[in-house]
Amino acid sequence: MTLPPFHLAFPVHDLAAARAFYGGLLGCPEGRSAEEWIDFDFFGHQIVAHLALDMAPRRHSNPVDGHNVPVPHFGAVLGMKEWRTLADRLSAAGTDFVIEPTIRFAGQPGEQATMFFLDPSGNALEIKAMHDPAKLFATD
């Protein structure tokens, strides 16, 4: 399945920290930038970190399969091998996970590997990989 890339603009309080996190730790190539924003290639999608010094992260969560999932959040669906590689890299870097790398909905059509963590500005990210990628939107 080939999808067009999505675009997401989000607030950060420190562009240097965003550059180190998204470009360095996550390995997202940097695109265009200016004094108040940076484009990143987020697994084939365009995300833009915009400097917003007075923006505070929103704190909310919803229960999902026994975990409190942060809302709002954004992320990517990777292949299982890519997911494991990133989970290992984040763990080795001492990432403070909101939800540790785990398998969610085990034995169900939507079985997936998932992990949640925050960027330096408190934006929540979820990176997941589907056990069966064809069931990304499965309901049963």
C-alpha positions as CSV (number, residue, x, y, z in Angstrom):
1,M,0.0,0.0,0.0
2,T,1.5,3.3,-1.1
3,L,0.2,6.4,0.8
4,P,0.9,10.0,0.2
5,P,3.0,11.6,3.0
6,F,1.2,13.4,5.7
7,H,2.3,16.8,7.1
8,L,2.2,17.7,10.8
9,A,3.3,21.0,12.4
10,F,3.8,20.9,16.1
11,P,5.2,23.2,18.9
12,V,8.6,22.9,20.5
13,H,10.3,25.1,23.1
14,D,13.9,24.5,21.9
15,L,14.9,24.0,18.2
16,A,18.4,22.7,19.1
17,A,16.8,20.0,21.4
18,A,14.3,19.2,18.6
19,R,17.1,18.9,16.1
20,A,19.1,16.6,18.4
21,F,16.0,14.4,19.2
22,Y,14.4,14.1,15.8
23,G,17.5,14.3,13.7
24,G,20.0,12.7,16.0
25,L,18.2,10.1,18.2
26,L,15.4,9.2,15.8
27,G,17.5,9.5,12.7
28,C,15.1,11.7,10.7
29,P,16.8,13.7,8.0
30,E,16.5,17.4,8.2
31,G,14.9,19.4,5.4
32,R,14.4,23.1,5.1
33,S,14.7,25.3,8.2
34,A,14.5,28.9,9.4
35,E,15.1,30.6,12.7
36,E,11.7,29.5,14.0
37,W,11.1,26.0,12.4
38,I,12.7,22.8,11.1
39,D,11.4,20.3,8.6
40,F,12.1,16.6,9.2
41,D,11.6,13.5,7.1
42,F,9.7,11.5,9.7
43,F,9.7,8.0,8.1
44,G,8.6,9.4,4.8
45,H,6.3,12.1,6.2
46,Q,6.9,15.8,6.7
47,I,6.8,17.0,10.3
48,V,7.7,20.6,11.2
49,A,9.0,21.6,14.6
50,H,7.8,25.2,15.2
51,L,9.3,27.3,18.0
52,A,6.5,28.2,20.4
53,L,8.1,29.3,23.7
54,D,4.9,29.9,25.6
55,M,3.2,26.6,24.5
56,A,2.7,24.1,27.3
57,P,2.1,20.4,26.4
58,R,-1.4,19.2,27.0
59,R,-1.7,16.3,29.5
60,H,-4.4,13.7,29.1
61,S,-4.5,10.0,28.6
62,N,-7.0,7.3,27.7
63,P,-6.9,3.7,28.7
64,V,-6.0,1.3,25.9
65,D,-5.3,-2.4,26.5
66,G,-4.2,-1.8,30.1
67,H,-2.0,1.3,29.4
68,N,-2.7,5.0,29.8
69,V,-2.0,6.3,26.3
70,P,-1.1,10.0,26.1
71,V,-3.4,12.3,24.1
72,P,-2.6,13.9,21.9
73,H,0.2,12.0,20.2
74,F,1.6,11.3,16.8
75,G,3.9,8.7,15.3
76,A,4.6,6.2,12.6
77,V,3.9,2.6,11.7
78,L,7.1,0.8,10.9
79,G,8.1,-2.7,9.8
80,M,8.7,-5.0,12.7
81,K,12.5,-5.1,12.1
82,E,12.7,-1.3,11.9
83,W,10.6,-1.1,15.1
84,R,12.9,-3.4,17.0
85,T,16.0,-1.5,15.8
86,L,14.5,1.8,16.9
87,A,13.3,0.4,20.3
88,D,16.8,-0.9,20.9
89,R,18.4,2.4,20.0
90,L,16.0,4.4,22.2
91,S,16.5,1.9,25.1
92,A,20.3,2.2,24.8
93,A,20.0,6.0,24.8
94,G,18.2,5.8,28.2
95,T,14.8,7.0,26.8
96,D,12.2,7.5,29.5
97,F,9.3,5.7,27.9
98,V,5.7,6.6,28.8
99,I,4.9,3.1,27.7
100,E,7.8,0.7,27.3
101,P,8.2,-1.2,24.1
102,T,5.5,-3.9,24.3
103,I,3.0,-6.0,22.3
104,R,-0.5,-4.7,22.5
105,F,-3.8,-6.6,21.6
106,A,-1.9,-9.9,21.7
107,G,-3.7,-12.7,19.7
108,Q,-6.2,-10.2,18.3
109,P,-6.4,-9.0,14.6
110,G,-4.8,-5.7,15.7
111,E,-1.8,-7.2,17.4
112,Q,1.0,-4.7,17.4
113,A,4.3,-3.7,18.9
114,T,4.1,-0.2,20.3
115,M,6.1,2.2,22.4
116,F,5.3,5.7,23.6
117,F,7.8,8.4,24.6
118,L,8.1,12.2,24.8
119,D,10.2,14.6,22.8
120,P,12.2,17.3,24.7
121,S,9.2,19.6,24.5
122,G,6.8,17.1,26.0
123,N,5.1,16.1,22.7
124,A,4.0,12.4,22.9
125,L,5.0,10.0,20.1
126,E,3.9,6.5,19.4
127,I,5.9,4.2,17.2
128,K,4.3,0.9,16.3
129,A,4.6,-2.1,14.0
130,M,1.8,-4.4,13.1
131,H,2.1,-8.2,13.6
132,D,0.1,-8.3,10.3
133,P,0.4,-5.0,8.5
134,A,-2.8,-5.8,6.4
135,K,-4.8,-5.5,9.6
136,L,-3.8,-1.9,10.5
137,F,-7.5,-0.9,10.4
138,A,-9.1,-4.3,11.2
139,T,-12.0,-4.3,13.6
140,D,-12.3,-8.1,14.1
